[in-house]
C-alpha cells in the first residue's frame, strides 16, 4: 500500500482563492519532503524542498509567496496555493525521504493531487 | 490493494542491453509511466504507454501488456550516464499515480 499519501486527490477552486494540499508519510518519519508539478507527459518539475522545522528551499522561478510550504511535523508537509489562477491548474506530486538506516534513503512518491482553478 | 512490482536493483555492462520489468495490480488503468531519476534530482519522464505494444524512443523502448498487467523498459547501448533509478508508475481509474519502488540500475564498464 501507499506509504506517502496526498489529500485531496482532486480539488476545484475559484480563481483568487487559496487551496491547501497535504502530503503525509504513513509509515516513516520524513525530515525532507519534495513538491513537484507535473505537466502532461513531461518530467516532474521540482518546485521546492520542504524541511521539517525550517523554511522550504524553492527552485528558481517558483514564487515562494504563492506556493506556501509548511513542514510542521515529521510526517506532514502542506502546499498552499495562494490566490490561485487558472494557470496554476496542474497535477501536484509530493515525495518524502525515508532516512532510516534500513531504507537507505529511499524516496517514496504520493499519488498526486489534481488542482483545477476555475 | 494496489501494487506495483519492479526489481530493486539490476547491474549491466556498458554497451549492453537491459530490460527492467514492472508488474502492476491497480483499480483501473489510465496509462503507465516510466521515469528516470538520478540521485538528488527530480524524475525525468521517459515514456507513457496506454495501449498494448512497444513504444520506441531512441535507445529507450517501453512495452505494455494490459491483459498481463506487465510492462518493461528496454535500454540499449547502455552508457555510464544511464546509471540511475527507474520508476514505474501507473495511473489508476481515479487518475492517481501508483508508484513502484524503483529499480536502481548500476552500469559497469
Interface residues (C-beta under 8 A of the other chain):
Chain A: X1 X2 X9 X10 X34 X36 X41 X42 X43 X44 X45 X46 X93 X106 X108 X109 X111 X112 X114
Chain B: X1 X2 X35 X41 X42 X43 X44 X45 X48 X87 X89 X94 X95 X96 X97 X98 X99 X101 X102
